[in-house]
C-alpha cells in the first residue's frame, strides 16, 4: 500500500522541478503538465497521469489498495529525470539561434531576388 503523504511529497517535488526548469507555476501536477505542453514527450505526460491518478486514489482507502507502488515509483522517477534533464539556457539559446538562422536565410533570399530583378531590368 502506498502512503498518501508520500504521493503528495512526490508531486510537490515534481511541481518544484517544473517551476525551476520550465517556469510553470501550477497548483496541481495535471495543471503543470498542461502548461508544459509539448516541451516534454507524450510518454512523460502518461507517466505524470499515473501519479495524478494515484493521488486521486489516495483519498479513498479501498481504491488505494489498487494502486501499484512500483508503477507509481517508476512514473515518478521517469518524470523527475525528464524535468531534471531540461536546460532552460540551452533551450533559449536554441530558440535564438533558430530565429537568427531563419532571418539570415530570408535576407539571403531577398538579396538574390533583388540581384535577379536588377539583372532582368538591365541595371546590373
LOPAZA-467907 format. One record per residue: residue number from 1; x, y, z of N, C-alpha, C, CB in turn. Coordinates in steps of 0.1 Angstrom, whole numbers, plus 5000, padded with zeros to 4 digits. Glycine has a CB too. Layout:
BEGIN
num NUM	n.px X	n.py Y	n.pz Z	ca.px X	ca.py Y	ca.pz Z	c.px X	c.py Y	c.pz Z	cb.px X	cb.py Y	cb.pz Z $
...
end
This chain:
BEGIN
num 1	n.px 5008	n.py 4988	n.pz 5000	ca.px 5000	ca.py 5000	ca.pz 5000	c.px 5009	c.py 5012	c.pz 5000	cb.px 4990	cb.py 5000	cb.pz 5012 $
num 2	n.px 5005	n.py 5022	n.pz 4993	ca.px 5012	ca.py 5035	ca.pz 4991	c.px 5007	c.py 5045	c.pz 5002	cb.px 5011	cb.py 5040	cb.pz 4977 $
num 3	n.px 5016	n.py 5052	n.pz 5008	ca.px 5013	ca.py 5062	ca.pz 5017	c.px 5008	c.py 5075	c.pz 5010	cb.px 5025	cb.py 5065	cb.pz 5027 $
num 4	n.px 4996	n.py 5080	n.pz 5013	ca.px 4992	ca.py 5092	ca.pz 5006	c.px 5001	c.py 5104	c.pz 5008	cb.px 4978	cb.py 5096	cb.pz 5011 $
num 5	n.px 5007	n.py 5105	n.pz 5020	ca.px 5017	ca.py 5116	ca.pz 5022	c.px 5029	c.py 5115	c.pz 5013	cb.px 5021	cb.py 5116	cb.pz 5037 $
num 6	n.px 5033	n.py 5102	n.pz 5010	ca.px 5044	ca.py 5100	ca.pz 5001	c.px 5041	c.py 5105	c.pz 4987	cb.px 5048	cb.py 5085	cb.pz 5001 $
num 7	n.px 5029	n.py 5102	n.pz 4982	ca.px 5025	ca.py 5106	ca.pz 4969	c.px 5024	c.py 5122	c.pz 4968	cb.px 5011	cb.py 5100	cb.pz 4965 $
num 8	n.px 5019	n.py 5128	n.pz 4979	ca.px 5018	ca.py 5142	ca.pz 4979	c.px 5032	c.py 5148	c.pz 4979	cb.px 5010	cb.py 5147	cb.pz 4992 $
num 9	n.px 5041	n.py 5142	n.pz 4986	ca.px 5055	ca.py 5147	ca.pz 4987	c.px 5062	c.py 5146	c.pz 4973	cb.px 5063	cb.py 5139	cb.pz 4997 $
num 10	n.px 5059	n.py 5135	n.pz 4966	ca.px 5065	ca.py 5133	ca.pz 4953	c.px 5059	c.py 5143	c.pz 4943	cb.px 5062	cb.py 5119	cb.pz 4947 $
num 11	n.px 5046	n.py 5146	n.pz 4944	ca.px 5040	ca.py 5155	ca.pz 4935	c.px 5045	c.py 5169	c.pz 4938	cb.px 5025	cb.py 5155	cb.pz 4936 $
num 12	n.px 5047	n.py 5173	n.pz 4950	ca.px 5052	ca.py 5186	ca.pz 4954	c.px 5067	c.py 5187	c.pz 4949	cb.px 5052	cb.py 5188	cb.pz 4969 $
num 13	n.px 5075	n.py 5177	n.pz 4949	ca.px 5088	ca.py 5177	ca.pz 4944	c.px 5088	c.py 5180	c.pz 4929	cb.px 5096	cb.py 5165	cb.pz 4947 $
num 14	n.px 5079	n.py 5173	n.pz 4922	ca.px 5078	ca.py 5175	ca.pz 4907	c.px 5073	c.py 5189	c.pz 4904	cb.px 5068	cb.py 5164	cb.pz 4902 $
num 15	n.px 5064	n.py 5194	n.pz 4912	ca.px 5059	ca.py 5208	ca.pz 4909	c.px 5071	c.py 5218	c.pz 4911	cb.px 5048	cb.py 5211	cb.pz 4919 $
num 16	n.px 5079	n.py 5215	n.pz 4921	ca.px 5091	ca.py 5224	ca.pz 4923	c.px 5101	c.py 5223	c.pz 4911	cb.px 5098	cb.py 5221	cb.pz 4936 $
num 17	n.px 5103	n.py 5211	n.pz 4906	ca.px 5111	ca.py 5209	ca.pz 4894	c.px 5105	c.py 5216	c.pz 4882	cb.px 5114	cb.py 5194	cb.pz 4892 $
num 18	n.px 5092	n.py 5215	n.pz 4881	ca.px 5085	ca.py 5221	ca.pz 4869	c.px 5087	c.py 5237	c.pz 4870	cb.px 5070	cb.py 5218	cb.pz 4869 $
num 19	n.px 5086	n.py 5242	n.pz 4882	ca.px 5088	ca.py 5256	ca.pz 4884	c.px 5102	c.py 5260	c.pz 4881	cb.px 5084	cb.py 5260	cb.pz 4899 $
num 20	n.px 5112	n.py 5252	n.pz 4885	ca.px 5126	ca.py 5256	ca.pz 4883	c.px 5130	c.py 5255	c.pz 4869	cb.px 5135	cb.py 5248	cb.pz 4892 $
num 21	n.px 5126	n.py 5244	n.pz 4862	ca.px 5131	ca.py 5241	ca.pz 4849	c.px 5123	c.py 5246	c.pz 4838	cb.px 5133	cb.py 5226	cb.pz 4848 $
num 22	n.px 5110	n.py 5248	n.pz 4840	ca.px 5101	ca.py 5252	ca.pz 4829	c.px 5094	c.py 5265	c.pz 4832	cb.px 5090	cb.py 5241	cb.pz 4827 $
num 23	n.px 5096	n.py 5270	n.pz 4844	ca.px 5089	ca.py 5283	ca.pz 4848	c.px 5074	c.py 5282	c.pz 4849	cb.px 5093	cb.py 5293	cb.pz 4837 $
num 24	n.px 5069	n.py 5270	n.pz 4852	ca.px 5055	ca.py 5267	ca.pz 4853	c.px 5051	c.py 5268	c.pz 4867	cb.px 5051	cb.py 5254	cb.pz 4847 $
num 25	n.px 5041	n.py 5277	n.pz 4870	ca.px 5035	ca.py 5278	ca.pz 4884	c.px 5021	c.py 5272	c.pz 4883	cb.px 5036	cb.py 5293	cb.pz 4889 $
num 26	n.px 5020	n.py 5261	n.pz 4889	ca.px 5007	ca.py 5254	ca.pz 4889	c.px 5005	c.py 5248	c.pz 4903	cb.px 5005	cb.py 5243	cb.pz 4878 $
num 27	n.px 4992	n.py 5246	n.pz 4907	ca.px 4989	ca.py 5241	ca.pz 4920	c.px 4988	c.py 5226	c.pz 4919	cb.px 4976	cb.py 5247	cb.pz 4925 $
num 28	n.px 4986	n.py 5220	n.pz 4907	ca.px 4985	ca.py 5206	ca.pz 4906	c.px 4994	c.py 5201	c.pz 4895	cb.px 4970	cb.py 5201	cb.pz 4903 $
num 29	n.px 4998	n.py 5188	n.pz 4896	ca.px 5006	ca.py 5182	ca.pz 4886	c.px 4999	c.py 5182	c.pz 4872	cb.px 5011	cb.py 5168	cb.pz 4890 $
num 30	n.px 4986	n.py 5179	n.pz 4872	ca.px 4979	ca.py 5179	ca.pz 4860	c.px 4979	c.py 5193	c.pz 4853	cb.px 4964	cb.py 5175	cb.pz 4863 $
num 31	n.px 4977	n.py 5203	n.pz 4861	ca.px 4978	ca.py 5217	ca.pz 4855	c.px 4992	c.py 5220	c.pz 4850	cb.px 4974	cb.py 5227	cb.pz 4866 $
num 32	n.px 5002	n.py 5216	n.pz 4857	ca.px 5016	ca.py 5219	ca.pz 4853	c.px 5019	c.py 5212	c.pz 4840	cb.px 5026	cb.py 5214	cb.pz 4864 $
num 33	n.px 5014	n.py 5199	n.pz 4839	ca.px 5017	ca.py 5192	ca.pz 4826	c.px 5010	c.py 5198	c.pz 4815	cb.px 5013	cb.py 5177	cb.pz 4828 $
num 34	n.px 4998	n.py 5204	n.pz 4817	ca.px 4991	ca.py 5211	ca.pz 4806	c.px 4998	c.py 5223	c.pz 4802	cb.px 4977	cb.py 5214	cb.pz 4811 $
num 35	n.px 5004	n.py 5230	n.pz 4812	ca.px 5011	ca.py 5243	ca.pz 4808	c.px 5025	c.py 5239	c.pz 4802	cb.px 5014	cb.py 5251	cb.pz 4821 $
num 36	n.px 5031	n.py 5228	n.pz 4805	ca.px 5044	ca.py 5224	ca.pz 4799	c.px 5041	c.py 5220	c.pz 4785	cb.px 5050	cb.py 5213	cb.pz 4807 $
num 37	n.px 5030	n.py 5213	n.pz 4782	ca.px 5026	ca.py 5210	ca.pz 4769	c.px 5036	c.py 5201	c.pz 4761	cb.px 5024	cb.py 5223	cb.pz 4761 $
num 38	n.px 5039	n.py 5206	n.pz 4749	ca.px 5048	ca.py 5198	ca.pz 4740	c.px 5063	c.py 5199	c.pz 4743	cb.px 5046	cb.py 5202	cb.pz 4726 $
num 39	n.px 5066	n.py 5206	n.pz 4754	ca.px 5080	ca.py 5206	ca.pz 4757	c.px 5086	c.py 5193	c.pz 4763	cb.px 5083	cb.py 5217	cb.pz 4767 $
num 40	n.px 5077	n.py 5184	n.pz 4767	ca.px 5081	ca.py 5171	ca.pz 4771	c.px 5074	c.py 5160	c.pz 4762	cb.px 5077	cb.py 5169	cb.pz 4786 $
num 41	n.px 5079	n.py 5149	n.pz 4761	ca.px 5073	ca.py 5138	ca.pz 4752	c.px 5060	c.py 5133	c.pz 4758	cb.px 5083	cb.py 5126	cb.pz 4751 $
num 42	n.px 5052	n.py 5127	n.pz 4750	ca.px 5039	ca.py 5123	ca.pz 4754	c.px 5040	c.py 5111	c.pz 4764	cb.px 5031	cb.py 5118	cb.pz 4742 $
num 43	n.px 5050	n.py 5103	n.pz 4764	ca.px 5051	ca.py 5092	ca.pz 4774	c.px 5053	c.py 5098	c.pz 4788	cb.px 5062	cb.py 5083	cb.pz 4770 $
num 44	n.px 5059	n.py 5110	n.pz 4789	ca.px 5061	ca.py 5116	ca.pz 4802	c.px 5048	c.py 5121	c.pz 4807	cb.px 5072	cb.py 5128	cb.pz 4801 $
num 45	n.px 5039	n.py 5126	n.pz 4798	ca.px 5026	ca.py 5130	ca.pz 4801	c.px 5018	c.py 5118	c.pz 4807	cb.px 5018	cb.py 5136	cb.pz 4790 $
num 46	n.px 5020	n.py 5107	n.pz 4801	ca.px 5013	ca.py 5095	ca.pz 4805	c.px 5018	c.py 5091	c.pz 4819	cb.px 5015	cb.py 5083	cb.pz 4795 $
num 47	n.px 5031	n.py 5092	n.pz 4821	ca.px 5037	ca.py 5088	ca.pz 4834	c.px 5032	c.py 5098	c.pz 4845	cb.px 5052	cb.py 5089	cb.pz 4834 $
num 48	n.px 5031	n.py 5111	n.pz 4842	ca.px 5025	ca.py 5121	ca.pz 4851	c.px 5011	c.py 5118	c.pz 4854	cb.px 5027	cb.py 5135	cb.pz 4846 $
num 49	n.px 5003	n.py 5113	n.pz 4844	ca.px 4989	ca.py 5109	ca.pz 4847	c.px 4988	c.py 5098	c.pz 4857	cb.px 4982	cb.py 5106	cb.pz 4833 $
num 50	n.px 4997	n.py 5089	n.pz 4856	ca.px 4998	ca.py 5078	ca.pz 4866	c.px 4999	c.py 5083	c.pz 4880	cb.px 5009	cb.py 5068	cb.pz 4863 $
num 51	n.px 5007	n.py 5093	n.pz 4882	ca.px 5009	ca.py 5100	ca.pz 4895	c.px 4996	c.py 5107	c.pz 4899	cb.px 5021	cb.py 5109	cb.pz 4895 $
num 52	n.px 4990	n.py 5114	n.pz 4890	ca.px 4977	ca.py 5121	ca.pz 4893	c.px 4966	c.py 5112	c.pz 4897	cb.px 4973	cb.py 5130	cb.pz 4880 $
num 53	n.px 4965	n.py 5100	n.pz 4890	ca.px 4955	ca.py 5090	ca.pz 4893	c.px 4958	c.py 5084	c.pz 4907	cb.px 4955	cb.py 5079	cb.pz 4883 $
num 54	n.px 4971	n.py 5082	n.pz 4910	ca.px 4974	ca.py 5077	ca.pz 4923	c.px 4971	c.py 5087	c.pz 4934	cb.px 4989	cb.py 5073	cb.pz 4924 $
num 55	n.px 4973	n.py 5099	n.pz 4932	ca.px 4969	ca.py 5110	ca.pz 4942	c.px 4954	c.py 5110	c.pz 4944	cb.px 4974	cb.py 5123	cb.pz 4937 $
num 56	n.px 4946	n.py 5108	n.pz 4933	ca.px 4932	ca.py 5108	ca.pz 4935	c.px 4927	c.py 5096	c.pz 4942	cb.px 4925	cb.py 5108	cb.pz 4921 $
num 57	n.px 4934	n.py 5084	n.pz 4940	ca.px 4931	ca.py 5072	ca.pz 4947	c.px 4935	c.py 5073	c.pz 4962	cb.px 4937	cb.py 5060	cb.pz 4941 $
num 58	n.px 4944	n.py 5081	n.pz 4965	ca.px 4950	ca.py 5082	ca.pz 4979	c.px 4939	c.py 5087	c.pz 4989	cb.px 4962	cb.py 5091	cb.pz 4979 $
num 59	n.px 4929	n.py 5094	n.pz 4984	ca.px 4919	ca.py 5099	ca.pz 4993	c.px 4909	c.py 5088	c.pz 4997	cb.px 4911	cb.py 5110	cb.pz 4986 $
num 60	n.px 4909	n.py 5077	n.pz 4990	ca.px 4899	ca.py 5066	ca.pz 4993	c.px 4907	c.py 5054	c.pz 4997	cb.px 4890	cb.py 5064	cb.pz 4981 $
num 61	n.px 4905	n.py 5049	n.pz 5009	ca.px 4913	ca.py 5037	ca.pz 5014	c.px 4912	c.py 5024	c.pz 5005	cb.px 4909	cb.py 5034	cb.pz 5028 $
num 62	n.px 4899	n.py 5021	n.pz 5001	ca.px 4898	ca.py 5009	ca.pz 4993	c.px 4903	c.py 5011	c.pz 4979	cb.px 4883	cb.py 5006	cb.pz 4992 $
num 63	n.px 4902	n.py 5022	n.pz 4973	ca.px 4908	ca.py 5024	ca.pz 4960	c.px 4924	c.py 5024	c.pz 4961	cb.px 4903	cb.py 5037	cb.pz 4954 $
num 64	n.px 4929	n.py 5029	n.pz 4972	ca.px 4944	ca.py 5029	ca.pz 4974	c.px 4950	c.py 5016	c.pz 4973	cb.px 4947	cb.py 5036	cb.pz 4987 $
num 65	n.px 4942	n.py 5005	n.pz 4976	ca.px 4947	ca.py 4992	ca.pz 4976	c.px 4950	c.py 4987	c.pz 4961	cb.px 4938	cb.py 4982	cb.pz 4982 $
num 66	n.px 4943	n.py 4994	n.pz 4952	ca.px 4945	ca.py 4990	ca.pz 4938	c.px 4958	c.py 4997	c.pz 4932	cb.px 4933	cb.py 4995	cb.pz 4930 $
num 67	n.px 4963	n.py 5007	n.pz 4938	ca.px 4975	ca.py 5014	ca.pz 4932	c.px 4987	c.py 5005	c.pz 4934	cb.px 4977	cb.py 5027	cb.pz 4940 $
num 68	n.px 4995	n.py 5005	n.pz 4923	ca.px 5007	ca.py 4997	ca.pz 4922	c.px 5019	c.py 5006	c.pz 4926	cb.px 5009	cb.py 4991	cb.pz 4908 $
num 69	n.px 5025	n.py 5003	n.pz 4938	ca.px 5036	ca.py 5011	ca.pz 4943	c.px 5048	c.py 5012	c.pz 4933	cb.px 5040	cb.py 5006	cb.pz 4956 $
num 70	n.px 5051	n.py 5000	n.pz 4927	ca.px 5063	ca.py 5000	ca.pz 4918	c.px 5060	c.py 5009	c.pz 4906	cb.px 5066	cb.py 4986	cb.pz 4914 $
num 71	n.px 5048	n.py 5008	n.pz 4901	ca.px 5044	ca.py 5016	ca.pz 4889	c.px 5044	c.py 5031	c.pz 4892	cb.px 5030	cb.py 5012	cb.pz 4884 $
num 72	n.px 5039	n.py 5035	n.pz 4904	ca.px 5040	ca.py 5049	ca.pz 4908	c.px 5054	c.py 5054	c.pz 4910	cb.px 5032	cb.py 5051	cb.pz 4921 $
num 73	n.px 5062	n.py 5046	n.pz 4916	ca.px 5076	ca.py 5049	ca.pz 4918	c.px 5083	c.py 5051	c.pz 4904	cb.px 5084	cb.py 5039	cb.pz 4927 $
num 74	n.px 5081	n.py 5042	n.pz 4895	ca.px 5087	ca.py 5042	ca.pz 4882	c.px 5083	c.py 5055	c.pz 4874	cb.px 5084	cb.py 5030	cb.pz 4874 $
num 75	n.px 5070	n.py 5058	n.pz 4876	ca.px 5064	ca.py 5070	ca.pz 4869	c.px 5071	c.py 5083	c.pz 4875	cb.px 5049	cb.py 5071	cb.pz 4870 $
num 76	n.px 5072	n.py 5083	n.pz 4888	ca.px 5079	ca.py 5094	ca.pz 4895	c.px 5093	c.py 5096	c.pz 4890	cb.px 5078	cb.py 5093	cb.pz 4910 $
num 77	n.px 5100	n.py 5085	n.pz 4889	ca.px 5114	ca.py 5086	ca.pz 4885	c.px 5116	c.py 5090	c.pz 4871	cb.px 5121	cb.py 5072	cb.pz 4886 $
num 78	n.px 5107	n.py 5086	n.pz 4862	ca.px 5107	ca.py 5090	ca.pz 4848	c.px 5104	c.py 5105	c.pz 4846	cb.px 5097	cb.py 5082	cb.pz 4840 $
num 79	n.px 5094	n.py 5110	n.pz 4853	ca.px 5091	ca.py 5124	ca.pz 4852	c.px 5101	c.py 5132	c.pz 4858	cb.px 5077	cb.py 5127	cb.pz 4859 $
num 80	n.px 5107	n.py 5128	n.pz 4870	ca.px 5117	ca.py 5136	ca.pz 4876	c.px 5130	c.py 5136	c.pz 4868	cb.px 5121	cb.py 5130	cb.pz 4890 $
num 81	n.px 5133	n.py 5125	n.pz 4861	ca.px 5145	ca.py 5125	ca.pz 4853	c.px 5143	c.py 5134	c.pz 4841	cb.px 5148	cb.py 5111	cb.pz 4848 $
num 82	n.px 5131	n.py 5135	n.pz 4835	ca.px 5129	ca.py 5144	ca.pz 4824	c.px 5129	c.py 5158	c.pz 4828	cb.px 5115	cb.py 5140	cb.pz 4818 $
num 83	n.px 5123	n.py 5161	n.pz 4839	ca.px 5124	ca.py 5175	ca.pz 4844	c.px 5138	c.py 5180	c.pz 4848	cb.px 5114	cb.py 5177	cb.pz 4856 $
num 84	n.px 5146	n.py 5171	n.pz 4854	ca.px 5159	ca.py 5174	ca.pz 4858	c.px 5168	c.py 5176	c.pz 4846	cb.px 5165	cb.py 5164	cb.pz 4867 $
num 85	n.px 5165	n.py 5169	n.pz 4835	ca.px 5174	ca.py 5170	ca.pz 4823	c.px 5171	c.py 5182	c.pz 4815	cb.px 5171	cb.py 5158	cb.pz 4814 $
num 86	n.px 5161	n.py 5189	n.pz 4817	ca.px 5157	ca.py 5201	ca.pz 4810	c.px 5167	c.py 5213	c.pz 4813	cb.px 5143	cb.py 5206	cb.pz 4812 $
num 87	n.px 5172	n.py 5219	n.pz 4803	ca.px 5182	ca.py 5230	ca.pz 4805	c.px 5175	c.py 5243	c.pz 4798	cb.px 5196	cb.py 5227	cb.pz 4798 $
num 88	n.px 5171	n.py 5252	n.pz 4806	ca.px 5164	ca.py 5264	ca.pz 4801	c.px 5173	c.py 5272	c.pz 4793	cb.px 5158	cb.py 5272	cb.pz 4812 $
num 89	n.px 5186	n.py 5274	n.pz 4797	ca.px 5195	ca.py 5282	ca.pz 4789	c.px 5198	c.py 5276	c.pz 4775	cb.px 5209	cb.py 5283	cb.pz 4797 $
num 90	n.px 5199	n.py 5263	n.pz 4774	ca.px 5201	ca.py 5257	ca.pz 4761	c.px 5189	c.py 5258	c.pz 4752	cb.px 5205	cb.py 5242	cb.pz 4763 $
num 91	n.px 5177	n.py 5257	n.pz 4758	ca.px 5165	ca.py 5259	ca.pz 4750	c.px 5164	c.py 5273	c.pz 4745	cb.px 5153	cb.py 5255	cb.pz 4759 $
num 92	n.px 5167	n.py 5283	n.pz 4754	ca.px 5167	ca.py 5297	ca.pz 4750	c.px 5177	c.py 5300	c.pz 4739	cb.px 5170	cb.py 5306	cb.pz 4762 $
num 93	n.px 5189	n.py 5294	n.pz 4741	ca.px 5199	ca.py 5296	ca.pz 4730	c.px 5195	c.py 5290	c.pz 4717	cb.px 5213	cb.py 5290	cb.pz 4735 $
num 94	n.px 5189	n.py 5278	n.pz 4717	ca.px 5184	ca.py 5272	ca.pz 4705	c.px 5173	c.py 5280	c.pz 4698	cb.px 5179	cb.py 5258	cb.pz 4708 $
num 95	n.px 5165	n.py 5286	n.pz 4706	ca.px 5154	ca.py 5294	ca.pz 4700	c.px 5160	c.py 5307	c.pz 4694	cb.px 5144	cb.py 5298	cb.pz 4711 $
num 96	n.px 5170	n.py 5313	n.pz 4700	ca.px 5176	ca.py 5325	ca.pz 4695	c.px 5184	c.py 5321	c.pz 4682	cb.px 5186	cb.py 5331	cb.pz 4705 $
num 97	n.px 5191	n.py 5310	n.pz 4682	ca.px 5199	ca.py 5306	ca.pz 4670	c.px 5189	c.py 5302	c.pz 4659	cb.px 5208	cb.py 5294	cb.pz 4673 $
num 98	n.px 5178	n.py 5296	n.pz 4662	ca.px 5168	ca.py 5292	ca.pz 4652	c.px 5162	c.py 5305	c.pz 4645	cb.px 5157	cb.py 5284	cb.pz 4657 $
num 99	n.px 5159	n.py 5315	n.pz 4653	ca.px 5154	ca.py 5327	ca.pz 4648	c.px 5164	c.py 5334	c.pz 4639	cb.px 5149	cb.py 5336	cb.pz 4659 $
num 100	n.px 5176	n.py 5335	n.pz 4644	ca.px 5187	ca.py 5341	ca.pz 4636	c.px 5190	c.py 5334	c.pz 4623	cb.px 5200	cb.py 5342	cb.pz 4644 $
num 101	n.px 5189	n.py 5321	n.pz 4623	ca.px 5191	ca.py 5313	ca.pz 4611	c.px 5180	c.py 5316	c.pz 4601	cb.px 5192	cb.py 5298	cb.pz 4614 $
num 102	n.px 5168	n.py 5316	n.pz 4605	ca.px 5157	ca.py 5319	ca.pz 4596	c.px 5158	c.py 5333	c.pz 4591	cb.px 5143	cb.py 5317	cb.pz 4604 $
num 103	n.px 5161	n.py 5343	n.pz 4599	ca.px 5163	ca.py 5356	ca.pz 4595	c.px 5174	c.py 5358	c.pz 4584	cb.px 5165	cb.py 5366	cb.pz 4607 $
num 104	n.px 5185	n.py 5351	n.pz 4587	ca.px 5196	ca.py 5352	ca.pz 4577	c.px 5193	c.py 5346	c.pz 4564	cb.px 5209	cb.py 5346	cb.pz 4583 $
num 105	n.px 5186	n.py 5334	n.pz 4564	ca.px 5181	ca.py 5328	ca.pz 4552	c.px 5172	c.py 5337	c.pz 4544	cb.px 5174	cb.py 5315	cb.pz 4555 $
num 106	n.px 5163	n.py 5343	n.pz 4551	ca.px 5153	ca.py 5353	ca.pz 4544	c.px 5161	c.py 5364	c.pz 4538	cb.px 5143	cb.py 5358	cb.pz 4554 $
num 107	n.px 5171	n.py 5370	n.pz 4545	ca.px 5179	ca.py 5381	ca.pz 4539	c.px 5187	c.py 5376	c.pz 4527	cb.px 5188	cb.py 5386	cb.pz 4550 $
num 108	n.px 5192	n.py 5364	n.pz 4527	ca.px 5200	ca.py 5359	ca.pz 4516	c.px 5190	c.py 5358	c.pz 4504	cb.px 5206	cb.py 5346	cb.pz 4519 $
num 109	n.px 5178	n.py 5352	n.pz 4506	ca.px 5169	ca.py 5351	ca.pz 4495	c.px 5164	c.py 5364	c.pz 4490	cb.px 5156	cb.py 5343	cb.pz 4500 $
num 110	n.px 5163	n.py 5374	n.pz 4498	ca.px 5159	ca.py 5388	ca.pz 4494	c.px 5170	c.py 5394	c.pz 4486	cb.px 5156	cb.py 5396	cb.pz 4506 $
num 111	n.px 5182	n.py 5393	n.pz 4489	ca.px 5193	ca.py 5398	ca.pz 4482	c.px 5194	c.py 5391	c.pz 4468	cb.px 5207	cb.py 5397	cb.pz 4489 $
num 112	n.px 5193	n.py 5378	n.pz 4468	ca.px 5194	ca.py 5371	ca.pz 4455	c.px 5182	c.py 5375	c.pz 4446	cb.px 5193	cb.py 5356	cb.pz 4457 $
num 113	n.px 5170	n.py 5377	n.pz 4451	ca.px 5159	ca.py 5381	ca.pz 4443	c.px 5161	c.py 5396	c.pz 4438	cb.px 5146	cb.py 5380	cb.pz 4451 $
num 114	n.px 5167	n.py 5404	n.pz 4446	ca.px 5170	ca.py 5418	ca.pz 4442	c.px 5180	c.py 5418	c.pz 4431	cb.px 5175	cb.py 5426	cb.pz 4454 $
num 115	n.px 5190	n.py 5410	n.pz 4432	ca.px 5200	ca.py 5410	ca.pz 4421	c.px 5194	c.py 5404	c.pz 4409	cb.px 5212	cb.py 5401	cb.pz 4426 $
num 116	n.px 5186	n.py 5394	n.pz 4409	ca.px 5179	ca.py 5389	ca.pz 4398	c.px 5170	c.py 5399	c.pz 4391	cb.px 5172	cb.py 5376	cb.pz 4401 $
num 117	n.px 5163	n.py 5406	n.pz 4399	ca.px 5154	ca.py 5417	ca.pz 4394	c.px 5162	c.py 5428	c.pz 4387	cb.px 5145	cb.py 5422	cb.pz 4405 $
num 118	n.px 5173	n.py 5432	n.pz 4394	ca.px 5181	ca.py 5443	ca.pz 4387	c.px 5187	c.py 5438	c.pz 4374	cb.px 5192	cb.py 5447	cb.pz 4397 $
num 119	n.px 5191	n.py 5426	n.pz 4374	ca.px 5197	ca.py 5420	ca.pz 4362	c.px 5186	c.py 5419	c.pz 4351	cb.px 5203	cb.py 5406	cb.pz 4364 $
num 120	n.px 5174	n.py 5415	n.pz 4354	ca.px 5163	ca.py 5414	ca.pz 4345	c.px 5160	c.py 5428	c.pz 4339	cb.px 5151	cb.py 5408	cb.pz 4352 $
num 121	n.px 5160	n.py 5438	n.pz 4348	ca.px 5157	ca.py 5452	ca.pz 4343	c.px 5169	c.py 5458	c.pz 4336	cb.px 5153	cb.py 5460	cb.pz 4355 $
num 122	n.px 5181	n.py 5452	n.pz 4336	ca.px 5192	ca.py 5457	ca.pz 4329	c.px 5201	c.py 5467	c.pz 4336	cb.px 5188	cb.py 5464	cb.pz 4316 $
num 123	n.px 5199	n.py 5468	n.pz 4349	ca.px 5207	ca.py 5477	ca.pz 4357	c.px 5221	c.py 5471	c.pz 4361	cb.px 5200	cb.py 5482	cb.pz 4370 $
num 124	n.px 5222	n.py 5458	n.pz 4361	ca.px 5234	ca.py 5451	ca.pz 4365	c.px 5240	c.py 5443	c.pz 4354	cb.px 5232	cb.py 5442	cb.pz 4377 $
end
